[in-house]
Amino acid sequence: MKQLLMALATKAGLEFNEIVGAYAMRRTKIANELLTVYKDSICPTLWCGDQPCFVASVVDERGKITPFRKLS
C-alpha cells in the first residue's frame, strides 16, 4: 500500500527534481519529504503527497474502516 501511494503521488504532481529529492539522503541540499508515507495512529490509514494527497485505508466488507487489532 505504501509503494502504491508513493507511485500515485509521484505520477500526479512531482517534477523530476522533486522525485530525485525524495530519494536523496536526508539533510542533503536536494532532500525533501514529498514522498513520505504517513500513518494514522488510530485507524489503519496511510497517506502520501501534498496537493494532491492520496489516502488508503483498510476497510471491511461494508466499506467501513477497520480498527487496529491488538496482537495476543
PDB file of N, CA, C and O in Angstrom:
ATOM      1  N   MET A   1       0.828  -1.178   0.000  1.00  0.00           N
ATOM      2  CA  MET A   1       0.000   0.000   0.000  1.00  0.00           C
ATOM      3  C   MET A   1       0.881   1.253   0.000  1.00  0.00           C
ATOM      4  O   MET A   1       0.564   2.238  -0.666  1.00  0.00           O
ATOM      5  N   LYS A   2       1.994   1.210   0.755  1.00  0.00           N
ATOM      6  CA  LYS A   2       2.886   2.368   0.802  1.00  0.00           C
ATOM      7  C   LYS A   2       3.458   2.675  -0.580  1.00  0.00           C
ATOM      8  O   LYS A   2       3.485   3.830  -1.005  1.00  0.00           O
ATOM      9  N   GLN A   3       3.910   1.645  -1.269  1.00  0.00           N
ATOM     10  CA  GLN A   3       4.507   1.840  -2.591  1.00  0.00           C
ATOM     11  C   GLN A   3       3.484   2.386  -3.586  1.00  0.00           C
ATOM     12  O   GLN A   3       3.821   3.218  -4.427  1.00  0.00           O
ATOM     13  N   LEU A   4       2.255   1.929  -3.496  1.00  0.00           N
ATOM     14  CA  LEU A   4       1.195   2.420  -4.378  1.00  0.00           C
ATOM     15  C   LEU A   4       0.929   3.904  -4.130  1.00  0.00           C
ATOM     16  O   LEU A   4       0.804   4.675  -5.081  1.00  0.00           O
ATOM     17  N   LEU A   5       0.842   4.307  -2.868  1.00  0.00           N
ATOM     18  CA  LEU A   5       0.622   5.713  -2.552  1.00  0.00           C
ATOM     19  C   LEU A   5       1.772   6.581  -3.066  1.00  0.00           C
ATOM     20  O   LEU A   5       1.545   7.670  -3.593  1.00  0.00           O
ATOM     21  N   MET A   6       2.989   6.102  -2.913  1.00  0.00           N
ATOM     22  CA  MET A   6       4.146   6.845  -3.405  1.00  0.00           C
ATOM     23  C   MET A   6       4.102   6.978  -4.922  1.00  0.00           C
ATOM     24  O   MET A   6       4.408   8.043  -5.458  1.00  0.00           O
ATOM     25  N   ALA A   7       3.727   5.913  -5.617  1.00  0.00           N
ATOM     26  CA  ALA A   7       3.641   5.946  -7.076  1.00  0.00           C
ATOM     27  C   ALA A   7       2.564   6.923  -7.538  1.00  0.00           C
ATOM     28  O   ALA A   7       2.778   7.682  -8.483  1.00  0.00           O
ATOM     29  N   LEU A   8       1.425   6.909  -6.887  1.00  0.00           N
ATOM     30  CA  LEU A   8       0.344   7.828  -7.252  1.00  0.00           C
ATOM     31  C   LEU A   8       0.749   9.278  -7.030  1.00  0.00           C
ATOM     32  O   LEU A   8       0.501  10.130  -7.884  1.00  0.00           O
ATOM     33  N   ALA A   9       1.366   9.564  -5.897  1.00  0.00           N
ATOM     34  CA  ALA A   9       1.800  10.928  -5.599  1.00  0.00           C
ATOM     35  C   ALA A   9       2.856  11.384  -6.605  1.00  0.00           C
ATOM     36  O   ALA A   9       2.855  12.539  -7.030  1.00  0.00           O
ATOM     37  N   THR A  10       3.751  10.479  -6.982  1.00  0.00           N
ATOM     38  CA  THR A  10       4.792  10.811  -7.957  1.00  0.00           C
ATOM     39  C   THR A  10       4.171  11.129  -9.309  1.00  0.00           C
ATOM     40  O   THR A  10       4.489  12.154  -9.912  1.00  0.00           O
ATOM     41  N   LYS A  11       3.309  10.278  -9.779  1.00  0.00           N
ATOM     42  CA  LYS A  11       2.689  10.439 -11.099  1.00  0.00           C
ATOM     43  C   LYS A  11       1.812  11.685 -11.162  1.00  0.00           C
ATOM     44  O   LYS A  11       1.773  12.365 -12.187  1.00  0.00           O
ATOM     45  N   ALA A  12       1.120  11.985 -10.088  1.00  0.00           N
ATOM     46  CA  ALA A  12       0.123  13.050 -10.105  1.00  0.00           C
ATOM     47  C   ALA A  12       0.687  14.460 -10.043  1.00  0.00           C
ATOM     48  O   ALA A  12       0.050  15.402 -10.513  1.00  0.00           O
ATOM     49  N   GLY A  13       1.877  14.618  -9.467  1.00  0.00           N
ATOM     50  CA  GLY A  13       2.243  16.013  -9.331  1.00  0.00           C
ATOM     51  C   GLY A  13       3.697  16.357  -9.098  1.00  0.00           C
ATOM     52  O   GLY A  13       3.992  17.522  -8.833  1.00  0.00           O
ATOM     53  N   LEU A  14       4.618  15.426  -9.179  1.00  0.00           N
ATOM     54  CA  LEU A  14       6.007  15.772  -8.903  1.00  0.00           C
ATOM     55  C   LEU A  14       6.809  15.933 -10.186  1.00  0.00           C
ATOM     56  O   LEU A  14       6.583  15.240 -11.178  1.00  0.00           O
ATOM     57  N   GLU A  15       7.746  16.862 -10.139  1.00  0.00           N
ATOM     58  CA  GLU A  15       8.679  17.040 -11.239  1.00  0.00           C
ATOM     59  C   GLU A  15       9.897  16.159 -10.983  1.00  0.00           C
ATOM     60  O   GLU A  15      10.071  15.646  -9.878  1.00  0.00           O
ATOM     61  N   PHE A  16      10.729  15.984 -11.986  1.00  0.00           N
ATOM     62  CA  PHE A  16      11.876  15.090 -11.871  1.00  0.00           C
ATOM     63  C   PHE A  16      12.778  15.446 -10.692  1.00  0.00           C
ATOM     64  O   PHE A  16      13.193  14.557  -9.948  1.00  0.00           O
ATOM     65  N   ASN A  17      13.091  16.738 -10.507  1.00  0.00           N
ATOM     66  CA  ASN A  17      13.978  17.120  -9.416  1.00  0.00           C
ATOM     67  C   ASN A  17      13.340  16.858  -8.043  1.00  0.00           C
ATOM     68  O   ASN A  17      14.055  16.595  -7.076  1.00  0.00           O
ATOM     69  N   GLU A  18      12.026  16.926  -7.948  1.00  0.00           N
ATOM     70  CA  GLU A  18      11.337  16.618  -6.693  1.00  0.00           C
ATOM     71  C   GLU A  18      11.379  15.119  -6.393  1.00  0.00           C
ATOM     72  O   GLU A  18      11.506  14.718  -5.236  1.00  0.00           O
ATOM     73  N   ILE A  19      11.273  14.305  -7.419  1.00  0.00           N
ATOM     74  CA  ILE A  19      11.352  12.851  -7.242  1.00  0.00           C
ATOM     75  C   ILE A  19      12.749  12.469  -6.772  1.00  0.00           C
ATOM     76  O   ILE A  19      12.900  11.685  -5.835  1.00  0.00           O
ATOM     77  N   VAL A  20      13.764  13.021  -7.417  1.00  0.00           N
ATOM     78  CA  VAL A  20      15.143  12.734  -7.012  1.00  0.00           C
ATOM     79  C   VAL A  20      15.363  13.180  -5.569  1.00  0.00           C
ATOM     80  O   VAL A  20      15.993  12.461  -4.794  1.00  0.00           O
ATOM     81  N   GLY A  21      14.860  14.339  -5.201  1.00  0.00           N
ATOM     82  CA  GLY A  21      14.996  14.840  -3.835  1.00  0.00           C
ATOM     83  C   GLY A  21      14.312  13.953  -2.817  1.00  0.00           C
ATOM     84  O   GLY A  21      14.771  13.851  -1.679  1.00  0.00           O
ATOM     85  N   ALA A  22      13.230  13.312  -3.202  1.00  0.00           N
ATOM     86  CA  ALA A  22      12.518  12.416  -2.284  1.00  0.00           C
ATOM     87  C   ALA A  22      13.334  11.174  -1.962  1.00  0.00           C
ATOM     88  O   ALA A  22      13.157  10.575  -0.901  1.00  0.00           O
ATOM     89  N   TYR A  23      14.224  10.783  -2.863  1.00  0.00           N
ATOM     90  CA  TYR A  23      15.077   9.614  -2.650  1.00  0.00           C
ATOM     91  C   TYR A  23      16.490   9.976  -2.191  1.00  0.00           C
ATOM     92  O   TYR A  23      17.297   9.090  -1.909  1.00  0.00           O
ATOM     93  N   ALA A  24      16.790  11.277  -2.116  1.00  0.00           N
ATOM     94  CA  ALA A  24      18.121  11.721  -1.699  1.00  0.00           C
ATOM     95  C   ALA A  24      18.316  11.499  -0.196  1.00  0.00           C
ATOM     96  O   ALA A  24      17.355  11.397   0.567  1.00  0.00           O
ATOM     97  N   MET A  25      19.568  11.428   0.195  1.00  0.00           N
ATOM     98  CA  MET A  25      19.901  11.231   1.602  1.00  0.00           C
ATOM     99  C   MET A  25      19.422  12.432   2.425  1.00  0.00           C
ATOM    100  O   MET A  25      19.561  13.582   2.009  1.00  0.00           O
ATOM    101  N   ARG A  26      18.863  12.145   3.586  1.00  0.00           N
ATOM    102  CA  ARG A  26      18.371  13.207   4.469  1.00  0.00           C
ATOM    103  C   ARG A  26      19.463  14.223   4.772  1.00  0.00           C
ATOM    104  O   ARG A  26      20.651  13.903   4.809  1.00  0.00           O
ATOM    105  N   ARG A  27      19.031  15.431   4.984  1.00  0.00           N
ATOM    106  CA  ARG A  27      19.891  16.568   5.341  1.00  0.00           C
ATOM    107  C   ARG A  27      20.843  16.987   4.233  1.00  0.00           C
ATOM    108  O   ARG A  27      21.769  17.762   4.473  1.00  0.00           O
ATOM    109  N   THR A  28      20.629  16.484   3.022  1.00  0.00           N
ATOM    110  CA  THR A  28      21.399  16.998   1.898  1.00  0.00           C
ATOM    111  C   THR A  28      20.623  18.150   1.282  1.00  0.00           C
ATOM    112  O   THR A  28      19.437  18.332   1.556  1.00  0.00           O
ATOM    113  N   LYS A  29      21.297  18.916   0.458  1.00  0.00           N
ATOM    114  CA  LYS A  29      20.699  20.125  -0.113  1.00  0.00           C
ATOM    115  C   LYS A  29      19.430  19.837  -0.927  1.00  0.00           C
ATOM    116  O   LYS A  29      18.481  20.620  -0.893  1.00  0.00           O
ATOM    117  N   ILE A  30      19.415  18.728  -1.651  1.00  0.00           N
ATOM    118  CA  ILE A  30      18.267  18.445  -2.528  1.00  0.00           C
ATOM    119  C   ILE A  30      17.193  17.590  -1.860  1.00  0.00           C
ATOM    120  O   ILE A  30      16.143  17.355  -2.458  1.00  0.00           O
ATOM    121  N   ALA A  31      17.428  17.124  -0.651  1.00  0.00           N
ATOM    122  CA  ALA A  31      16.474  16.217   0.015  1.00  0.00           C
ATOM    123  C   ALA A  31      15.149  16.912   0.319  1.00  0.00           C
ATOM    124  O   ALA A  31      15.113  18.101   0.636  1.00  0.00           O
ATOM    125  N   ASN A  32      14.072  16.154   0.218  1.00  0.00           N
ATOM    126  CA  ASN A  32      12.739  16.632   0.601  1.00  0.00           C
ATOM    127  C   ASN A  32      11.938  15.456   1.154  1.00  0.00           C
ATOM    128  O   ASN A  32      12.407  14.318   1.130  1.00  0.00           O
ATOM    129  N   GLU A  33      10.772  15.717   1.635  1.00  0.00           N
ATOM    130  CA  GLU A  33       9.912  14.662   2.194  1.00  0.00           C
ATOM    131  C   GLU A  33       8.604  14.546   1.424  1.00  0.00           C
ATOM    132  O   GLU A  33       7.564  14.225   1.999  1.00  0.00           O
ATOM    133  N   LEU A  34       8.658  14.806   0.135  1.00  0.00           N
ATOM    134  CA  LEU A  34       7.444  14.814  -0.678  1.00  0.00           C
ATOM    135  C   LEU A  34       6.825  13.438  -0.857  1.00  0.00           C
ATOM    136  O   LEU A  34       5.633  13.341  -1.150  1.00  0.00           O
ATOM    137  N   LEU A  35       7.599  12.369  -0.691  1.00  0.00           N
ATOM    138  CA  LEU A  35       7.056  11.014  -0.854  1.00  0.00           C
ATOM    139  C   LEU A  35       7.036  10.247   0.466  1.00  0.00           C
ATOM    140  O   LEU A  35       7.013   9.016   0.472  1.00  0.00           O
ATOM    141  N   THR A  36       7.045  10.964   1.568  1.00  0.00           N
ATOM    142  CA  THR A  36       6.948  10.307   2.864  1.00  0.00           C
ATOM    143  C   THR A  36       5.520   9.798   3.045  1.00  0.00           C
ATOM    144  O   THR A  36       4.556  10.520   2.791  1.00  0.00           O
ATOM    145  N   VAL A  37       5.397   8.549   3.486  1.00  0.00           N
ATOM    146  CA  VAL A  37       4.084   7.958   3.748  1.00  0.00           C
ATOM    147  C   VAL A  37       3.825   8.072   5.246  1.00  0.00           C
ATOM    148  O   VAL A  37       4.614   7.597   6.063  1.00  0.00           O
ATOM    149  N   TYR A  38       2.722   8.703   5.588  1.00  0.00           N
ATOM    150  CA  TYR A  38       2.352   8.907   6.984  1.00  0.00           C
ATOM    151  C   TYR A  38       1.293   7.902   7.400  1.00  0.00           C
ATOM    152  O   TYR A  38       0.492   7.455   6.579  1.00  0.00           O
ATOM    153  N   LYS A  39       1.294   7.550   8.676  1.00  0.00           N
ATOM    154  CA  LYS A  39       0.368   6.540   9.205  1.00  0.00           C
ATOM    155  C   LYS A  39      -0.465   7.162  10.316  1.00  0.00           C
ATOM    156  O   LYS A  39       0.065   7.824  11.209  1.00  0.00           O
ATOM    157  N   ASP A  40      -1.769   6.943  10.251  1.00  0.00           N
ATOM    158  CA  ASP A  40      -2.677   7.377  11.307  1.00  0.00           C
ATOM    159  C   ASP A  40      -2.499   6.453  12.504  1.00  0.00           C
ATOM    160  O   ASP A  40      -2.404   5.237  12.334  1.00  0.00           O
ATOM    161  N   SER A  41      -2.453   7.004  13.698  1.00  0.00           N
ATOM    162  CA  SER A  41      -2.235   6.171  14.886  1.00  0.00           C
ATOM    163  C   SER A  41      -3.506   5.504  15.391  1.00  0.00           C
ATOM    164  O   SER A  41      -3.431   4.560  16.177  1.00  0.00           O
ATOM    165  N   ILE A  42      -4.662   5.969  14.961  1.00  0.00           N
ATOM    166  CA  ILE A  42      -5.931   5.430  15.473  1.00  0.00           C
ATOM    167  C   ILE A  42      -6.492   4.326  14.581  1.00  0.00           C
ATOM    168  O   ILE A  42      -6.946   3.299  15.086  1.00  0.00           O
ATOM    169  N   CYS A  43      -6.468   4.518  13.287  1.00  0.00           N
ATOM    170  CA  CYS A  43      -7.024   3.525  12.369  1.00  0.00           C
ATOM    171  C   CYS A  43      -6.005   3.219  11.279  1.00  0.00           C
ATOM    172  O   CYS A  43      -5.094   4.014  11.050  1.00  0.00           O
ATOM    173  N   PRO A  44      -6.141   2.084  10.606  1.00  0.00           N
ATOM    174  CA  PRO A  44      -5.157   1.700   9.583  1.00  0.00           C
ATOM    175  C   PRO A  44      -5.311   2.529   8.301  1.00  0.00           C
ATOM    176  O   PRO A  44      -5.825   2.045   7.292  1.00  0.00           O
ATOM    177  N   THR A  45      -4.861   3.771   8.362  1.00  0.00           N
ATOM    178  CA  THR A  45      -4.939   4.680   7.233  1.00  0.00           C
ATOM    179  C   THR A  45      -3.556   5.259   6.949  1.00  0.00           C
ATOM    180  O   THR A  45      -2.851   5.687   7.863  1.00  0.00           O
ATOM    181  N   LEU A  46      -3.182   5.266   5.687  1.00  0.00           N
ATOM    182  CA  LEU A  46      -1.907   5.829   5.252  1.00  0.00           C
ATOM    183  C   LEU A  46      -2.191   6.939   4.256  1.00  0.00           C
ATOM    184  O   LEU A  46      -3.200   6.896   3.553  1.00  0.00           O
ATOM    185  N   TRP A  47      -1.301   7.945   4.186  1.00  0.00           N
ATOM    186  CA  TRP A  47      -1.442   8.983   3.184  1.00  0.00           C
ATOM    187  C   TRP A  47      -0.077   9.463   2.739  1.00  0.00           C
ATOM    188  O   TRP A  47       0.911   9.363   3.466  1.00  0.00           O
ATOM    189  N   CYS A  48      -0.050   9.987   1.520  1.00  0.00           N
ATOM    190  CA  CYS A  48       1.192  10.450   0.917  1.00  0.00           C
ATOM    191  C   CYS A  48       0.863  11.555  -0.074  1.00  0.00           C
ATOM    192  O   CYS A  48      -0.162  11.508  -0.754  1.00  0.00           O
ATOM    193  N   GLY A  49       1.733  12.541  -0.150  1.00  0.00           N
ATOM    194  CA  GLY A  49       1.577  13.603  -1.133  1.00  0.00           C
ATOM    195  C   GLY A  49       0.972  14.860  -0.544  1.00  0.00           C
ATOM    196  O   GLY A  49       0.471  14.879   0.580  1.00  0.00           O
ATOM    197  N   ASP A  50       1.040  15.910  -1.350  1.00  0.00           N
ATOM    198  CA  ASP A  50       0.504  17.201  -0.948  1.00  0.00           C
ATOM    199  C   ASP A  50       0.018  17.907  -2.207  1.00  0.00           C
ATOM    200  O   ASP A  50       0.817  18.282  -3.065  1.00  0.00           O
ATOM    201  N   GLN A  51      -1.250  18.080  -2.310  1.00  0.00           N
ATOM    202  CA  GLN A  51      -1.890  18.744  -3.447  1.00  0.00           C
ATOM    203  C   GLN A  51      -1.496  18.106  -4.766  1.00  0.00           C
ATOM    204  O   GLN A  51      -0.758  18.740  -5.521  1.00  0.00           O
ATOM    205  N   PRO A  52      -1.921  16.927  -5.094  1.00  0.00           N
ATOM    206  CA  PRO A  52      -2.934  16.129  -4.411  1.00  0.00           C
ATOM    207  C   PRO A  52      -2.340  15.207  -3.352  1.00  0.00           C
ATOM    208  O   PRO A  52      -1.164  14.844  -3.396  1.00  0.00           O
ATOM    209  N   CYS A  53      -3.182  14.848  -2.413  1.00  0.00           N
ATOM    210  CA  CYS A  53      -2.827  13.905  -1.349  1.00  0.00           C
ATOM    211  C   CYS A  53      -3.608  12.618  -1.596  1.00  0.00           C
ATOM    212  O   CYS A  53      -4.806  12.656  -1.876  1.00  0.00           O
ATOM    213  N   PHE A  54      -2.924  11.481  -1.493  1.00  0.00           N
ATOM    214  CA  PHE A  54      -3.575  10.186  -1.699  1.00  0.00           C
ATOM    215  C   PHE A  54      -3.685   9.465  -0.363  1.00  0.00           C
ATOM    216  O   PHE A  54      -2.731   9.428   0.413  1.00  0.00           O
ATOM    217  N   VAL A  55      -4.859   8.891  -0.101  1.00  0.00           N
ATOM    218  CA  VAL A  55      -5.148   8.241   1.176  1.00  0.00           C
ATOM    219  C   VAL A  55      -5.625   6.824   0.907  1.00  0.00           C
ATOM    220  O   VAL A  55      -6.392   6.582  -0.025  1.00  0.00           O
ATOM    221  N   ALA A  56      -5.160   5.878   1.740  1.00  0.00           N
ATOM    222  CA  ALA A  56      -5.599   4.481   1.622  1.00  0.00           C
ATOM    223  C   ALA A  56      -5.909   3.955   3.017  1.00  0.00           C
ATOM    224  O   ALA A  56      -5.175   4.225   3.967  1.00  0.00           O
ATOM    225  N   SER A  57      -6.992   3.207   3.134  1.00  0.00           N
ATOM    226  CA  SER A  57      -7.404   2.625   4.410  1.00  0.00           C
ATOM    227  C   SER A  57      -7.788   1.168   4.207  1.00  0.00           C
ATOM    228  O   SER A  57      -8.170   0.754   3.113  1.00  0.00           O
ATOM    229  N   VAL A  58      -7.680   0.404   5.278  1.00  0.00           N
ATOM    230  CA  VAL A  58      -8.170  -0.968   5.275  1.00  0.00           C
ATOM    231  C   VAL A  58      -9.638  -0.905   5.684  1.00  0.00           C
ATOM    232  O   VAL A  58      -9.973  -0.345   6.728  1.00  0.00           O
ATOM    233  N   VAL A  59     -10.518  -1.483   4.852  1.00  0.00           N
ATOM    234  CA  VAL A  59     -11.950  -1.426   5.135  1.00  0.00           C
ATOM    235  C   VAL A  59     -12.538  -2.831   5.196  1.00  0.00           C
ATOM    236  O   VAL A  59     -11.960  -3.782   4.671  1.00  0.00           O
ATOM    237  N   ASP A  60     -13.694  -2.946   5.846  1.00  0.00           N
ATOM    238  CA  ASP A  60     -14.384  -4.234   5.902  1.00  0.00           C
ATOM    239  C   ASP A  60     -15.309  -4.371   4.694  1.00  0.00           C
ATOM    240  O   ASP A  60     -15.302  -3.522   3.803  1.00  0.00           O
ATOM    241  N   GLU A  61     -16.094  -5.429   4.665  1.00  0.00           N
ATOM    242  CA  GLU A  61     -16.962  -5.688   3.514  1.00  0.00           C
ATOM    243  C   GLU A  61     -18.050  -4.637   3.323  1.00  0.00           C
ATOM    244  O   GLU A  61     -18.633  -4.547   2.242  1.00  0.00           O
ATOM    245  N   ARG A  62     -18.335  -3.840   4.353  1.00  0.00           N
ATOM    246  CA  ARG A  62     -19.321  -2.762   4.244  1.00  0.00           C
ATOM    247  C   ARG A  62     -18.697  -1.428   3.850  1.00  0.00           C
ATOM    248  O   ARG A  62     -19.398  -0.435   3.661  1.00  0.00           O
ATOM    249  N   GLY A  63     -17.369  -1.418   3.729  1.00  0.00           N
ATOM    250  CA  GLY A  63     -16.677  -0.185   3.360  1.00  0.00           C
ATOM    251  C   GLY A  63     -16.292   0.680   4.537  1.00  0.00           C
ATOM    252  O   GLY A  63     -15.843   1.810   4.347  1.00  0.00           O
ATOM    253  N   LYS A  64     -16.457   0.175   5.758  1.00  0.00           N
ATOM    254  CA  LYS A  64     -16.084   0.938   6.951  1.00  0.00           C
ATOM    255  C   LYS A  64     -14.641   0.635   7.312  1.00  0.00           C
ATOM    256  O   LYS A  64     -14.182  -0.501   7.197  1.00  0.00           O
ATOM    257  N   ILE A  65     -13.934   1.665   7.748  1.00  0.00           N
ATOM    258  CA  ILE A  65     -12.539   1.490   8.134  1.00  0.00           C
ATOM    259  C   ILE A  65     -12.473   0.572   9.345  1.00  0.00           C
ATOM    260  O   ILE A  65     -13.173   0.781  10.336  1.00  0.00           O
ATOM    261  N   THR A  66     -11.622  -0.449   9.255  1.00  0.00           N
ATOM    262  CA  THR A  66     -11.483  -1.408  10.341  1.00  0.00           C
ATOM    263  C   THR A  66     -10.472  -0.895  11.360  1.00  0.00           C
ATOM    264  O   THR A  66      -9.429  -0.362  10.979  1.00  0.00           O
ATOM    265  N   PRO A  67     -10.764  -1.048  12.644  1.00  0.00           N
ATOM    266  CA  PRO A  67      -9.814  -0.592  13.665  1.00  0.00           C
ATOM    267  C   PRO A  67      -8.613  -1.530  13.740  1.00  0.00           C
ATOM    268  O   PRO A  67      -8.669  -2.671  13.281  1.00  0.00           O
ATOM    269  N   PHE A  68      -7.524  -1.028  14.330  1.00  0.00           N
ATOM    270  CA  PHE A  68      -6.359  -1.898  14.555  1.00  0.00           C
ATOM    271  C   PHE A  68      -6.746  -2.997  15.498  1.00  0.00           C
ATOM    272  O   PHE A  68      -7.561  -2.793  16.397  1.00  0.00           O
ATOM    273  N   ARG A  69      -6.166  -4.171  15.303  1.00  0.00           N
ATOM    274  CA  ARG A  69      -6.412  -5.297  16.209  1.00  0.00           C
ATOM    275  C   ARG A  69      -5.186  -5.470  17.093  1.00  0.00           C
ATOM    276  O   ARG A  69      -4.053  -5.407  16.617  1.00  0.00           O
ATOM    277  N   LYS A  70      -5.411  -5.682  18.342  1.00  0.00           N
ATOM    278  CA  LYS A  70      -4.312  -5.942  19.264  1.00  0.00           C
ATOM    279  C   LYS A  70      -3.850  -7.366  19.060  1.00  0.00           C
ATOM    280  O   LYS A  70      -4.659  -8.287  18.948  1.00  0.00           O
ATOM    281  N   LEU A  71      -2.530  -7.539  19.013  1.00  0.00           N
ATOM    282  CA  LEU A  71      -1.973  -8.883  18.874  1.00  0.00           C
ATOM    283  C   LEU A  71      -1.848  -9.519  20.238  1.00  0.00           C
ATOM    284  O   LEU A  71      -1.447  -8.857  21.196  1.00  0.00           O
ATOM    285  N   SER A  72      -2.183 -10.793  20.344  1.00  0.00           N
ATOM    286  CA  SER A  72      -2.117 -11.501  21.620  1.00  0.00           C
ATOM    287  C   SER A  72      -0.717 -11.920  21.935  1.00  0.00           C
ATOM    288  O   SER A  72      -0.475 -12.531  22.976  1.00  0.00           O
TER     289      SER A  72
END
